[in-house]
Protein backbone atom coordinates (compact mmCIF):
# COMPACT_ATOMS: atom_id res chain seq x y z
CA UNK A 1 0.00 0.00 0.00
CA UNK A 2 1.28 3.47 -0.86
CA UNK A 3 1.58 6.32 1.60
CA UNK A 4 -1.29 8.79 1.77
CA UNK A 5 -0.92 11.42 -0.92
CA UNK A 6 -1.45 15.06 -0.10
CA UNK A 7 -2.08 18.18 -2.11
CA UNK A 8 1.52 19.17 -1.40
CA UNK A 9 2.82 15.96 -3.04
CA UNK A 10 1.41 16.93 -6.46
CA UNK A 11 3.71 17.91 -9.29
CA UNK A 12 2.89 20.57 -11.88
CA UNK A 13 0.22 19.29 -14.28
CA UNK A 14 -1.12 16.58 -11.96
CA UNK A 15 -4.81 16.40 -11.05
CA UNK A 16 -6.40 14.93 -7.99
CA UNK A 17 -9.62 14.55 -6.07
CA UNK A 18 -9.75 15.76 -2.49
CA UNK A 19 -10.70 12.90 -0.20
CA UNK A 20 -10.41 14.66 3.17
CA UNK A 21 -8.22 16.41 5.68
CA UNK A 22 -5.66 15.17 8.17
CA UNK A 23 -7.25 15.27 11.61
CA UNK A 24 -4.34 17.32 12.98
CA UNK A 25 -5.17 20.29 10.71
CA UNK A 26 -6.62 23.11 12.80
CA UNK A 27 -10.36 23.51 12.25
CA UNK A 28 -9.94 27.17 11.28
CA UNK A 29 -7.68 26.17 8.36
CA UNK A 30 -10.05 23.39 7.29
CA UNK A 31 -13.02 25.75 7.29
CA UNK A 32 -11.11 28.41 5.36
CA UNK A 33 -9.96 25.87 2.74
CA UNK A 34 -13.54 24.71 2.30
CA UNK A 35 -14.66 28.33 1.86
CA UNK A 36 -12.12 28.55 -0.98
CA UNK A 37 -13.61 25.42 -2.59
CA UNK A 38 -11.17 22.78 -1.33
CA UNK A 39 -13.79 20.30 -0.16
CA UNK A 40 -13.98 16.50 -0.42
CA UNK A 41 -14.93 15.37 -3.91
CA UNK A 42 -13.56 18.49 -5.59
CA UNK A 43 -10.97 18.11 -8.34
CA UNK A 44 -7.79 20.15 -8.12
CA UNK A 45 -4.98 20.74 -10.62
CA UNK A 46 -1.45 21.67 -9.59
CA UNK A 47 -0.48 24.48 -11.99
CA UNK A 48 2.98 25.30 -10.63
CA UNK A 49 5.33 23.54 -8.25
CA UNK A 50 8.39 25.76 -7.78
CA UNK A 51 11.57 24.41 -6.23
CA UNK A 52 12.96 24.95 -2.74
CA UNK A 53 9.61 24.65 -0.93
CA UNK A 54 8.05 27.76 -2.45
CA UNK A 55 4.23 27.80 -2.37
CA UNK A 56 2.54 25.73 -5.07
CA UNK A 57 -0.22 27.06 -7.30
CA UNK A 58 -3.48 25.11 -7.57
CA UNK A 59 -6.67 25.49 -9.58
CA UNK A 60 -9.94 24.49 -7.96
CA UNK A 61 -13.06 25.13 -10.06
CA UNK A 62 -12.32 28.35 -11.96
CA UNK A 63 -10.13 29.88 -9.26
CA UNK A 64 -6.37 29.79 -8.70
CA UNK A 65 -4.80 29.67 -5.23
CA UNK A 66 -1.27 29.53 -3.86
CA UNK A 67 -0.74 27.28 -0.82
CA UNK A 68 2.40 26.46 1.12
CA UNK A 69 3.31 23.14 2.68
CA UNK A 70 2.07 24.23 6.14
CA UNK A 71 -1.49 23.83 4.83
CA UNK A 72 -1.37 21.76 1.62
CA UNK A 73 0.37 18.85 3.37
CA UNK A 74 -2.81 18.26 5.41
CA UNK A 75 -5.18 17.94 2.44
CA UNK A 76 -5.52 14.24 1.55
CA UNK A 77 -6.00 13.47 -2.14
CA UNK A 78 -6.36 10.69 -4.68
CA UNK A 79 -4.20 11.25 -7.75
CA UNK A 80 -5.99 11.04 -11.11
CA UNK A 81 -4.39 9.47 -14.19
CA UNK A 82 -2.76 12.04 -16.48
CA UNK A 83 -5.15 11.30 -19.36
CA UNK A 84 -8.33 11.60 -17.24
ChimeraX attribute file (.defattr): number of C-alpha atoms within 10 A of each C-alpha:
attribute: neighborCount
match mode: 1-to-1
recipient: residues
	/A:1	3
	/A:2	4
	/A:3	5
	/A:4	10
	/A:5	18
	/A:6	22
	/A:7	27
	/A:8	23
	/A:9	19
	/A:10	22
	/A:11	15
	/A:12	15
	/A:13	12
	/A:14	18
	/A:15	24
	/A:16	22
	/A:17	19
	/A:18	21
	/A:19	17
	/A:20	17
	/A:21	20
	/A:22	12
	/A:23	10
	/A:24	7
	/A:25	15
	/A:26	12
	/A:27	11
	/A:28	9
	/A:29	12
	/A:30	20
	/A:31	13
	/A:32	11
	/A:33	16
	/A:34	12
	/A:35	10
	/A:36	14
	/A:37	17
	/A:38	23
	/A:39	20
	/A:40	15
	/A:41	13
	/A:42	14
	/A:43	20
	/A:44	24
	/A:45	22
	/A:46	23
	/A:47	19
	/A:48	18
	/A:49	19
	/A:50	12
	/A:51	8
	/A:52	6
	/A:53	10
	/A:54	13
	/A:55	18
	/A:56	23
	/A:57	17
	/A:58	24
	/A:59	18
	/A:60	16
	/A:61	13
	/A:62	6
	/A:63	9
	/A:64	14
	/A:65	13
	/A:66	15
	/A:67	16
	/A:68	14
	/A:69	16
	/A:70	10
	/A:71	15
	/A:72	20
	/A:73	18
	/A:74	21
	/A:75	25
	/A:76	21
	/A:77	26
	/A:78	17
	/A:79	19
	/A:80	14
	/A:81	9
	/A:82	9
	/A:83	6
	/A:84	5
